[in-house]
Amino acid sequence: MKHSFYISFLLVFVSFIWAIDPQGPTVYVELNSGTKQKAQYLGSIQDTIILGGYIQNSYTKIKLPKSAFKSILDSTGQSLFKTENEFSSKDTSSTVEKTEALAEEKVEPISLKNKTVIIPLMRRGIDSVLAERLLHLTVELLSEQNKSIEITPLSFFSECKEMECIRRFCNEQGVEGLWNGEIVPAKSEDSLILKMERMAFSKKIPDQVQITIAAKTPLQSLLKEEKWVLFVQNKEIKKKKPKSYVFVETDPEGASVSKGGKSPICKTPCTFATIDTGKVLIETYWHVNQHQWGNQEYIQLIPEDTVKVSLRLKRVQPEIEISTNPLGALIFEGNDTLSIKRRPLGQTPKRIHAFEPGPASMRLWKEGYKDTLIEFHVNTLEKTPLSIDLTPLKDLNDIEKQQKWIKAKKVRFWGLTITGSAIAPIITGAIFSYLSHKDYEEARKIKKNLEQPSIADGAHFQELVDKNSDLVEKGDQKLIIGGSLFGLGAIMIGFGLTILF
């Protein structure tokens, strides 16, 4: 029962499909007589081609022998069949006559009047899928502008050998606009160049655009390119500096990438765009386990193309060598305003080991001279030399402010020095107090022994009495010294804190 139900359902489904007007993909046919037509390809049976189309609002099927065709092309210009013209001249002559009669009766020629004709992009075989997708995207964008679009393969214009001939033919046919172009490889294997031309016959000169896209992600790269969308939409394109692209990979991966001594751009492997021209320095660096790895290379940028850089990282130790005129300037890390609490890294001339390459800044200070902020780039492989001329102070207000700053700095220095120095007497006082405690403990033990009746009135008894008295006296002296030192330390701390605050 179940099988009977499935068979019945299948028969009904097939009957339904059979009742629908068969339709197929659009093809462009050229007959041996020279006639060119557009139709729908419905299939073939042995040496017979079946075509379909609407004639006077009625869907009509036509069966013609293969020998009647010079070519049958799909929407991308690819041939569906190889023509077979190996028939006798008599058969061929009669076939042509029948074909012409059927064509005149059943098939209407292609009309290009008031249409936007798109010729599929010329390309290499490897770029066929990309060309097909770009064709569909272009059709979609033009359809949004209510354009009547006709995709016409280049073979349709077989009588024309040059684009000027195709333009002239389209103009005679009343075509509104003609689109054509090509996809060609760029100098770099990682890039492609898309060339597009738009001929509006209301103008005398065609509009052109050329865009470089990434070979690995062409559509993503193209959709990010505002210039292509604006061109298809026939909007004004703002002139911009041509971009160059740089693809950087390192061994190992994950290194930071910077260009021309600026902040990091990305981590390898990565591609970035730049409007710079000429040669630029590409630096890569990687910090791991308290060690720095890096490498660098100068590259020549190619406008609208991609340059590939491959670098093997090696151990590096970025170093800065600072000197000033005059010497003796204090060096402070960072670009923050100087305060009396900041501690300098040293004074010029000085060699400093940097934590990592890239952008850095420091402040230089010297009495009688202006504070100088220097911003620089720490080289990855080479020593970074810095030679700075300090500017003398001439304004009285600036000189007065600096003197106040120096005074505050000195007061803070002495406050910290005194407070820090208080540690020594406190520690020493603690040691003397501990020693006095030890003396007192030993004196108590001797006193306890003197209370024993067995040693009374002997020579040894008198010796213990003297030792007990001596230990007590020493303990008193050490306790006094320790207490005095404790007091001195407390006074120094109090004085130091008073100065500081």
Summary of the structure (lengths in Angstrom):
residues: 501
radius of gyration: 47.1
end to end distance: 102.1
largest distance: 164.2
contacts: 1435
relative contact order: 0.05
helix: 37%
strand: 32%
